[in-house]
Amino acid sequence: MRDILPSLERWTSAAVPYATGTVVGTWSSAPRQPGASMAVAADGEVVGSVSGGCVEGAVYEECRDALETGVPRLLRYGVSDDDALAVGLTCGGILDVFVQPVTAQQSALLDQVAALVRDRRPVALATVVAGESIGRQVLLTPDGSVGDLGPARLTEAVVDDARGLLTRGSSATLTLGADGQRRMEELSVFVESFAPPPRLIVFGAIDFAAAVARIGKFLGYHVVVCDARPVFATATRFPDADEVVVEWPHRYLERADVDASTSLCVLTHDPKFDVPLLVAALRTPAAYIGAMGSRRTHDDRVRRLREEGVPPEALARLRSPIGLDLGARTPEETAVSIAAEMVASTWGGSGRALTGTRQPIHAPSGP
């Protein structure tokens, strides 16, 4: 739902009624993950997507119906892989979609979610999607919660589980009894986590960096561009970056917020910048560390890093030369190859053409 929050705020501000349809469960090769959402305003405007096209029309009509009736519903769309041409998801997957008309109280909660997301603060929204208190919601952060799901023990149990999901940045559907006990009946509660977006830090204020910043922003990263040269590191040259930092790269990295979801792209290919920066980078828990340069540059860089005492297991984390082999030439094509390698690294993809593989297209996304 993160991508449609600005539209929901706009509708709330203009007092436009709307309904949402949110993916709360998936099976097999479903095209979207839990949390993917569509919203339909009373005037017919629609934002977002739940399936990439497969069942958009059906969910749109359900949202329109929910606006008229005021009744929320949990719906299932899909087919078995053996019956992929039947009505539903032609890719063979299954989607559970929760459709609800959004009340004034729920709009207020969503506005709070949007504000917290803008401030890069973790927040989760728990919604009863099946059971007696269907549609009730609780907003929670690491420090507190707003709202209730009915029985106090149920709310307490959901808030406790949801905090665990929020810590991992995961979304999931919980099945509980009305008393908060874990059961395969009575109530289903969808918890959507809005963890801060991952960071992409691009080092080197060059034309390739501008293209990487652009595609990184498109992929949902919080993008930082860093270079020691103030004449090149400007907001004007990098309009897609959330931050442009003028500082020696290794010094900035030593104080930067780098965690296991952060990606680091070293595009300077200049030893006086690269070597101290990569020594610092390979000490971090960053998910992805890539460095640009020719194979000759790579060999020289690795030799220098070894001389600096970087151990073999750390060097094995370095993606260099950076990117997948796409035959890229232009900065934009190179940015695509870098982004493709980052995505493959995140989800365990092989980087091979799908026509030559047999494994599931969408790998399990974890807990």
C-alpha positions in Angstrom: 0.0 0.0 0.0 3.0 2.3 0.4 2.9 3.5 -3.2 -0.7 4.7 -3.1 -0.6 6.5 0.3 -0.2 9.9 -1.3 -3.4 9.4 -3.3 -5.2 8.3 -0.2 -4.1 11.4 1.6 -5.3 13.5 -1.3 -8.7 11.9 -1.3 -9.1 12.2 2.5 -8.1 15.9 2.3 -10.8 16.5 -0.3 -13.4 14.4 1.6 -13.6 11.9 -1.3 -15.0 8.4 -0.2 -12.9 5.5 -1.4 -12.5 1.7 -1.0 -9.3 -0.4 -1.0 -8.5 -3.9 -2.2 -5.3 -5.3 -0.6 -3.5 -8.6 -1.3 -3.4 -10.4 2.1 -2.4 -13.9 0.9 -0.7 -15.5 -2.1 -0.1 -19.1 -3.3 2.0 -20.5 -6.1 3.0 -18.0 -8.9 0.9 -15.1 -7.8 2.2 -11.9 -9.4 2.1 -9.5 -6.4 3.1 -9.8 -2.8 0.9 -9.3 0.3 0.4 -5.6 0.8 -0.1 -4.8 -2.9 -3.2 -2.5 -3.0 -5.7 -0.9 -5.3 -7.9 2.0 -4.2 -11.0 3.2 -6.0 -12.6 6.6 -5.3 -16.3 7.4 -5.4 -15.8 9.3 -8.6 -14.2 6.3 -10.3 -10.6 7.2 -10.1 -8.4 4.2 -9.4 -4.8 4.0 -8.2 -2.5 1.0 -7.6 -2.7 -2.7 -8.6 -3.3 -6.0 -7.0 -2.3 -8.4 -9.8 -0.5 -6.7 -12.6 -3.6 -7.0 -14.7 -5.1 -10.4 -14.1 -8.0 -9.5 -11.8 -7.9 -5.7 -11.7 -11.3 -5.4 -13.3 -12.9 -7.7 -10.8 -11.4 -6.0 -7.8 -12.3 -2.6 -9.2 -16.0 -3.7 -9.3 -15.8 -5.1 -5.8 -14.4 -1.8 -4.5 -17.3 0.1 -6.2 -19.7 -2.3 -4.6 -18.1 -1.9 -1.2 -18.6 1.9 -1.5 -22.3 1.4 -2.1 -23.0 -1.3 0.5 -20.4 -0.4 3.2 -19.6 -4.1 3.6 -16.0 -5.4 3.6 -15.2 -8.8 2.0 -12.4 -11.2 1.8 -12.2 -12.6 -1.8 -10.2 -15.3 -3.4 -9.0 -15.2 -7.1 -7.1 -17.8 -8.9 -6.8 -21.1 -10.5 -4.7 -24.2 -10.1 -1.6 -24.6 -12.2 -3.3 -27.4 -14.1 -6.2 -25.2 -15.1 -4.4 -22.0 -15.9 -6.8 -20.8 -18.6 -9.8 -20.8 -16.3 -11.3 -17.5 -15.1 -8.8 -15.9 -12.7 -5.1 -15.7 -12.7 -3.8 -17.0 -15.9 -0.3 -17.3 -14.4 -1.6 -20.1 -12.2 -1.4 -18.4 -8.9 -4.0 -17.6 -6.2 -4.6 -14.2 -4.5 -6.6 -13.5 -1.4 -7.8 -9.9 -1.6 -9.5 -7.9 1.2 -11.8 -5.2 -0.1 -13.2 -2.6 2.3 -14.8 0.8 2.2 -12.5 3.1 4.2 -14.2 4.9 7.1 -13.2 8.3 8.4 -11.5 6.6 11.4 -9.5 4.3 9.0 -8.6 7.3 6.8 -7.1 9.0 9.9 -5.0 5.9 10.6 -3.8 5.8 7.0 -2.8 9.4 7.2 -0.8 8.6 10.3 0.8 5.7 8.4 1.7 8.0 5.5 3.3 10.6 7.9 5.4 8.0 9.6 6.5 6.5 6.3 7.6 10.0 5.1 9.7 10.3 8.3 11.3 6.9 7.7 9.8 5.6 10.9 8.7 1.9 11.1 5.0 1.4 11.4 2.6 -1.5 10.8 -1.2 -1.7 10.2 -3.1 -4.7 11.5 -6.6 -5.3 9.9 -9.1 -8.0 10.7 -9.9 -9.5 7.3 -12.1 -12.4 8.3 -14.2 -12.9 11.5 -16.6 -11.1 13.7 -14.7 -7.8 13.9 -13.9 -7.7 10.2 -12.5 -4.3 9.1 -11.2 -3.2 12.5 -7.6 -1.9 12.6 -4.7 -1.2 14.9 -1.7 1.0 14.0 1.4 0.2 15.8 5.0 1.4 16.1 7.9 0.0 18.2 6.8 2.3 20.9 3.0 2.1 21.0 -0.3 1.4 19.3 -3.5 3.2 18.3 -6.9 1.5 17.9 -8.3 -1.9 18.9 -9.6 -5.1 17.3 -12.3 -5.7 19.8 -11.4 -8.0 22.7 -8.5 -6.7 24.6 -6.6 -10.1 24.6 -7.0 -10.3 20.9 -5.6 -6.8 20.4 -2.7 -7.5 22.8 -1.8 -10.8 21.0 -1.9 -9.2 17.5 0.1 -6.2 18.6 2.7 -8.5 20.1 3.0 -10.6 16.9 2.9 -7.6 14.7 5.8 -6.0 16.4 7.8 -9.1 15.6 6.8 -8.8 11.9 7.7 -5.1 11.9 11.1 -5.8 13.3 11.8 -8.1 10.3 10.0 -5.8 7.8 7.6 -8.6 7.0 3.8 -8.7 6.3 1.7 -11.7 7.0 -1.8 -12.9 7.9 -2.3 -14.2 11.5 -5.0 -16.6 12.4 -6.3 -16.4 16.0 -9.3 -17.0 18.2 -11.3 -14.1 19.6 -9.4 -14.5 22.9 -6.0 -14.1 21.2 -5.1 -17.8 21.1 -3.4 -19.2 18.0 -6.1 -21.2 16.2 -7.0 -22.2 12.7 -10.4 -20.6 13.0 -12.5 -17.5 14.0 -10.3 -14.5 13.0 -7.8 -13.7 10.3 -5.7 -10.5 10.8 -3.5 -9.1 8.1 -0.4 -7.2 9.3 1.2 -4.9 6.8 4.7 -3.7 7.8 5.9 -0.3 6.5 9.6 -0.6 7.3 11.8 2.3 6.1 12.8 1.9 2.5 16.3 0.3 2.0 19.1 2.7 1.3 21.1 2.9 -1.9 24.4 4.8 -1.5 26.1 5.7 -4.8 29.7 6.9 -4.6 31.0 9.0 -7.5 29.2 12.0 -9.0 29.4 10.9 -12.6 26.8 10.4 -15.3 26.6 6.7 -14.5 25.7 7.6 -10.9 22.8 9.8 -12.1 21.4 6.9 -14.0 21.8 4.5 -11.1 20.2 7.1 -8.7 17.3 7.3 -11.1 16.6 3.6 -11.3 17.3 3.2 -7.6 14.6 5.7 -6.8 12.2 3.9 -9.3 12.9 0.6 -7.3 11.9 2.3 -4.1 15.3 2.9 -2.5 16.2 6.0 -0.4 19.0 7.2 -2.6 22.2 8.9 -1.4 24.9 10.2 -3.8 28.3 11.0 -2.3 31.4 12.6 -3.7 34.2 14.7 -2.3 34.0 17.2 -5.2 31.5 20.0 -4.5 31.4 21.1 -8.1 30.1 17.7 -9.2 28.0 16.6 -6.2 25.0 18.9 -6.5 21.3 18.5 -6.2 20.9 19.9 -9.7 23.0 17.2 -11.3 21.2 14.5 -9.2 17.5 15.4 -9.0 16.4 11.8 -8.3 18.6 11.5 -5.2 17.1 12.0 -1.8 20.4 13.2 -0.4 23.6 14.6 -2.1 26.6 14.5 0.2 29.9 16.3 -0.3 32.4 14.4 1.7 35.2 12.0 1.2 33.4 8.7 0.6 35.1 6.5 3.2 34.5 9.2 5.9 30.9 9.5 5.0 30.4 5.7 5.0 32.0 5.4 8.5 29.1 7.6 9.9 26.3 6.5 7.5 23.4 4.3 8.5 24.2 1.0 6.8 22.3 -2.2 7.6 21.6 -5.5 6.0 19.2 -4.0 3.5 21.6 -1.3 2.2 23.2 -1.4 -1.2 26.5 0.3 -1.9 27.6 1.2 -5.5 31.2 2.4 -5.9 31.4 4.1 -9.3 34.5 6.3 -8.8 37.0 3.8 -10.2 39.8 5.9 -8.8 42.1 4.2 -6.3 42.4 7.1 -4.0 38.7 7.0 -3.5 38.0 3.3 -4.1 40.4 1.6 -1.8 39.7 3.3 1.5 36.0 3.3 0.7 35.9 -0.5 -0.1 37.9 -1.3 3.0 35.2 0.5 5.0 32.4 -1.0 2.9 33.5 -4.6 3.3 33.3 -4.2 7.1 29.6 -3.3 7.0 26.6 -5.6 6.9 25.5 -4.2 3.5 23.4 -6.5 1.4 25.2 -5.5 -1.9 28.6 -4.0 -2.5 29.5 -3.4 -6.2 32.4 -1.5 -7.7 32.7 -0.2 -11.3 35.8 -0.7 -13.5 37.5 -2.8 -16.1 38.8 -6.3 -15.3 42.3 -4.7 -15.2 41.0 -2.1 -12.7 39.4 -4.9 -10.7 42.6 -6.9 -10.5 44.6 -3.8 -9.3 41.8 -2.9 -6.8 41.8 -6.4 -5.3 45.6 -6.4 -5.0 45.5 -3.0 -3.2 42.7 -4.3 -0.9 44.7 -7.4 0.0 47.6 -5.1 0.9 45.3 -3.2 3.2 44.6 -6.5 5.0 41.1 -7.2 3.7 40.5 -11.0 4.2 39.5 -13.4 1.3 36.0 -13.9 2.8 35.3 -10.1 2.7 36.7 -9.8 -0.8 34.3 -12.6 -1.9 31.4 -10.2 -1.1 32.6 -7.6 -3.6 30.6 -7.5 -7.0 33.3 -6.4 -9.4 33.1 -5.6 -12.2 29.7 -4.3 -11.1 26.5 -5.5 -12.8 25.1 -8.4 -14.9 26.4 -9.2 -18.3 23.8 -7.4 -20.5 26.2 -5.9 -23.0 25.4 -2.5 -21.6 27.1 0.6 -23.1 25.3 3.7 -22.1 24.9 5.0 -18.5 21.2 4.0 -18.6 21.9 0.5 -19.8 24.7 0.1 -17.2 22.3 1.2 -14.5 19.9 -1.5 -15.6 22.6 -4.1 -15.4 23.6 -2.9 -11.9 19.9 -2.8 -10.7 19.4 -6.3 -12.1 22.3 -7.6 -10.1 21.0 -5.9 -7.0 17.5 -7.5 -7.5 19.1 -10.9 -8.1 21.2 -10.5 -5.0 18.1 -9.6 -2.9 15.9 -12.5 -4.1 18.5 -15.1 -4.9 18.0 -14.9 -8.7 20.4 -16.6 -11.0 20.7 -13.7 -13.5 20.0 -16.1 -16.4 17.3 -15.7 -19.0 14.0 -17.3 -17.8 13.7 -19.2 -21.0 16.7 -21.3 -19.9 15.5 -22.0 -16.4 12.9 -24.4 -14.8 12.7 -23.2 -11.2 9.7 -21.1 -10.0 9.7 -17.5 -11.5 8.8 -16.0 -8.1 11.0 -17.5 -5.4 9.6 -17.6 -1.8 10.0 -14.2 -0.1 10.7 -15.6 3.3 8.7 -15.2 6.6 
